[in-house]
Amino acid sequence: MPLFSEGVNLGVMCRSIKVLREGATPAPSEEIEAAALQFVRKISGFSKPAHHNEDVFNQAVLEISSASQRLLDSLQIRGAKAS
């Protein structure tokens, strides 16, 4: 079952997370990690987790960073020059 399908309203993207794909230029890992941190903060509702939530919070940031890097590495951009 696809995660996204036609006719599904996914809502509005959070304005504080910027687009990391700029043409064929790879996004720096620091920017990917910063976006992942912003995302985890947004969905968890915590800008800084309590001590008892730090491990799960940090693990979420790592997993989202990794998934984001795989996504950006795998995207095929039309008109981009092959490197």
C-alpha positions as CSV (number, residue, x, y, z in Angstrom):
1,M,0.0,0.0,0.0
2,P,1.5,3.4,-1.0
3,L,2.2,5.9,1.7
4,F,0.8,8.7,-0.5
5,S,-2.1,8.5,-2.9
6,E,-4.1,10.9,-5.0
7,G,-6.8,12.8,-3.2
8,V,-5.2,12.5,0.2
9,N,-4.7,15.9,1.9
10,L,-1.3,15.8,3.7
11,G,-1.7,19.2,5.2
12,V,0.8,22.1,5.1
13,M,4.5,21.7,5.4
14,C,6.0,23.2,8.5
15,R,7.4,26.6,7.5
16,S,10.5,26.4,9.7
17,I,11.9,23.3,7.8
18,K,13.6,24.5,4.6
19,V,13.9,22.6,1.3
20,L,17.2,20.8,1.3
21,R,17.3,19.7,-2.4
22,E,18.7,22.6,-4.4
23,G,19.2,21.2,-8.0
24,A,22.1,18.9,-8.2
25,T,23.9,20.3,-5.2
26,P,24.0,17.9,-2.3
27,A,22.7,19.2,1.0
28,P,25.4,19.3,3.8
29,S,24.9,16.6,6.5
30,E,24.7,19.4,9.1
31,E,21.6,20.9,7.3
32,I,20.0,17.4,7.1
33,E,20.5,16.8,10.8
34,A,19.2,20.3,11.6
35,A,16.0,19.6,9.6
36,A,15.6,16.3,11.3
37,L,15.9,17.9,14.7
38,Q,13.3,20.6,13.7
39,F,11.0,17.8,12.6
40,V,11.4,15.8,15.8
41,R,10.9,18.9,17.9
42,K,7.7,19.8,15.9
43,I,6.1,16.3,16.2
44,S,7.1,15.7,19.8
45,G,6.2,19.1,21.0
46,F,9.5,19.4,22.9
47,S,12.3,21.8,22.0
48,K,14.5,20.0,24.5
49,P,13.4,16.6,25.8
50,A,13.4,15.7,29.5
51,H,16.3,13.6,30.6
52,H,14.2,10.4,30.6
53,N,13.3,11.1,26.9
54,E,16.7,12.1,25.6
55,D,17.6,8.7,24.2
56,V,14.4,8.2,22.2
57,F,14.4,11.8,21.0
58,N,18.1,11.6,19.8
59,Q,17.4,8.2,18.2
60,A,14.5,9.7,16.2
61,V,16.7,12.5,15.0
62,L,19.3,10.0,13.8
63,E,16.8,7.8,12.0
64,I,15.1,10.8,10.3
65,S,18.5,12.1,9.3
66,S,19.5,8.8,7.8
67,A,16.1,8.4,6.0
68,S,16.4,12.0,4.7
69,Q,19.9,11.4,3.4
70,R,18.8,8.2,1.6
71,L,15.9,10.1,0.0
72,L,18.1,12.9,-1.2
73,D,20.8,10.5,-2.5
74,S,18.1,8.5,-4.4
75,L,16.2,11.3,-6.0
76,Q,16.5,11.6,-9.8
77,I,16.4,15.3,-10.8
78,R,15.3,15.9,-14.4
79,G,17.8,18.0,-16.3
80,A,20.5,17.6,-13.7
81,K,24.0,16.8,-15.0
82,A,25.3,13.4,-14.0
83,S,28.4,13.5,-11.8
